Amino acid sequence: MFQLNIVFGVEMKPPVDKLPGFIAQLVKKTAELAKVLDRDKQLVILSTEEEANALQNYYQSKGVLEGFYPLVYLSQSSELKTSFADYGFISQNNEPYLYKEMVASFMIQKGENQQREMALLQMEEHLICKDENLFFIDRMHIELMEGIARAYNVELTFWSE
């Protein structure tokens, strides 16, 4: 069974009217609270929810919390479509991530090869990316994908935890 690689992003508002020492303190405390995997501008990416919660609470206490986001960490071999930028980003370390709350993912489980290929052709314009045999779409398109699958007599399995 394929496992989604979920990581967590904690975003900081750029501190306004603060002394340089305040920012240095934020950076130092961030490193103490969590093992930072990656970054994207003001977004710190962490591997565990515990670290993400600790950092979120710290940023909140300092008045600099912008947001908290579960992310899907994609493999380097992912095929990113043009709509990818609306649902995710490429990090400072050149790694692709999707905002988990915005997307749904599925695999095509059953169906004859030709039917699968035809269904995929129909689904193509709605795909955000493909990571191995896992396809990512906007959450709003789940019913549409299920309808296409029924039309071509293929079976989809959607991921949810």
C-alpha positions in Angstrom: 0.0 0.0 0.0 1.4 3.4 -1.0 1.9 5.8 1.9 1.6 9.6 1.4 4.6 11.4 2.8 3.0 14.0 5.0 5.1 16.8 6.5 4.1 20.1 8.1 4.7 23.7 7.3 4.6 26.5 9.8 4.6 29.9 8.3 5.9 33.1 10.0 4.7 36.6 9.3 7.7 38.8 8.7 8.2 40.7 12.0 7.5 44.4 11.6 9.2 47.1 13.6 11.3 44.5 15.5 15.0 44.8 16.4 17.4 42.5 14.6 17.9 40.6 17.9 14.2 39.6 17.8 14.7 37.9 14.5 17.9 36.2 15.6 16.0 34.9 18.7 13.2 33.5 16.4 15.8 31.7 14.2 17.7 30.3 17.2 14.5 29.1 19.0 13.2 27.6 15.7 16.4 25.5 15.5 16.0 24.4 19.1 12.3 23.4 18.8 12.5 21.5 15.6 14.7 19.8 13.0 14.0 21.9 9.9 13.7 19.7 6.8 13.3 22.5 4.3 12.1 26.1 3.8 10.1 28.2 1.4 10.5 31.9 2.1 8.8 32.3 5.6 7.5 28.7 5.7 9.5 26.2 7.8 9.0 22.6 6.8 9.1 19.9 9.5 8.7 16.1 9.5 6.7 15.6 12.7 3.4 17.1 13.8 4.8 17.4 17.4 7.6 19.7 16.3 5.2 21.6 14.0 2.8 22.1 16.9 5.6 23.3 19.2 6.9 25.8 16.6 3.3 26.9 15.9 2.8 27.6 19.6 6.1 29.5 19.9 5.3 31.7 16.8 1.8 32.3 18.2 3.3 33.4 21.5 5.6 35.9 19.7 2.8 37.2 17.5 4.4 36.0 14.2 2.3 33.0 13.3 0.9 33.3 9.7 -0.3 29.7 9.2 0.0 25.9 9.7 -0.2 23.5 6.8 -0.1 19.8 6.4 1.9 19.2 3.2 2.4 16.2 0.8 6.1 15.8 0.1 6.4 14.5 -3.4 9.3 12.6 -4.9 11.8 14.3 -7.2 10.4 12.1 -10.1 6.9 13.5 -9.8 5.4 14.8 -13.0 4.2 18.3 -12.2 1.4 19.8 -14.4 0.9 23.5 -15.2 -1.7 23.8 -12.4 0.8 22.6 -9.8 1.7 26.1 -8.7 -1.9 26.7 -7.6 -1.7 23.8 -5.1 1.9 23.6 -4.1 5.4 24.9 -4.4 9.0 24.1 -5.1 11.0 24.7 -1.9 14.4 26.3 -1.3 15.9 22.8 -1.6 14.2 22.3 -4.9 11.7 19.8 -3.5 8.0 19.6 -4.6 5.2 20.0 -2.0 1.4 20.1 -2.2 -0.9 21.7 0.3 -2.7 18.6 1.6 -6.0 20.3 2.4 -6.4 21.4 -1.3 -5.8 18.0 -3.0 -7.1 14.5 -3.3 -5.0 11.5 -4.5 -6.0 8.3 -6.1 -4.7 5.2 -7.9 -6.3 3.3 -10.7 -6.8 -0.1 -9.3 -8.8 -2.2 -11.8 -9.6 -2.0 -15.5 -8.3 -3.2 -18.8 -5.2 -1.4 -20.1 -6.9 0.4 -23.0 -9.8 1.5 -20.7 -7.3 2.8 -18.1 -5.4 4.8 -20.8 -8.7 6.2 -22.2 -9.8 7.2 -18.7 -6.4 8.8 -18.0 -6.6 10.8 -21.2 -10.0 12.2 -20.1 -8.6 12.9 -16.6 -5.4 14.5 -17.8 -6.6 18.1 -17.9 -7.6 17.9 -14.2 -4.4 16.4 -12.9 -2.1 18.5 -10.7 0.7 16.0 -10.7 1.5 12.3 -10.8 3.9 10.6 -8.3 4.6 7.1 -9.5 1.1 5.5 -9.7 -0.5 8.1 -7.6 -2.5 10.9 -9.2 -3.3 14.3 -7.5 -6.3 16.4 -8.3 -8.2 19.3 -6.8 -10.5 18.0 -4.0 -13.4 19.5 -5.8 -12.9 17.1 -8.7 -13.3 13.8 -6.8 -16.8 13.1 -8.2 -15.7 14.1 -11.7 -12.9 11.5 -11.6 -15.3 8.8 -10.2 -17.7 9.6 -13.1 -14.9 9.2 -15.7 -13.8 6.0 -14.0 -17.3 4.6 -14.2 -17.6 5.6 -17.9 -14.5 3.6 -18.7 -15.1 0.8 -16.3 -12.0 1.3 -14.2 -11.8 1.5 -10.4 -10.1 4.2 -8.4 -8.9 4.1 -4.9 -8.8 7.4 -3.1 -6.3 8.0 -0.3 -7.5 9.3 3.1 -6.1 8.9 6.5 
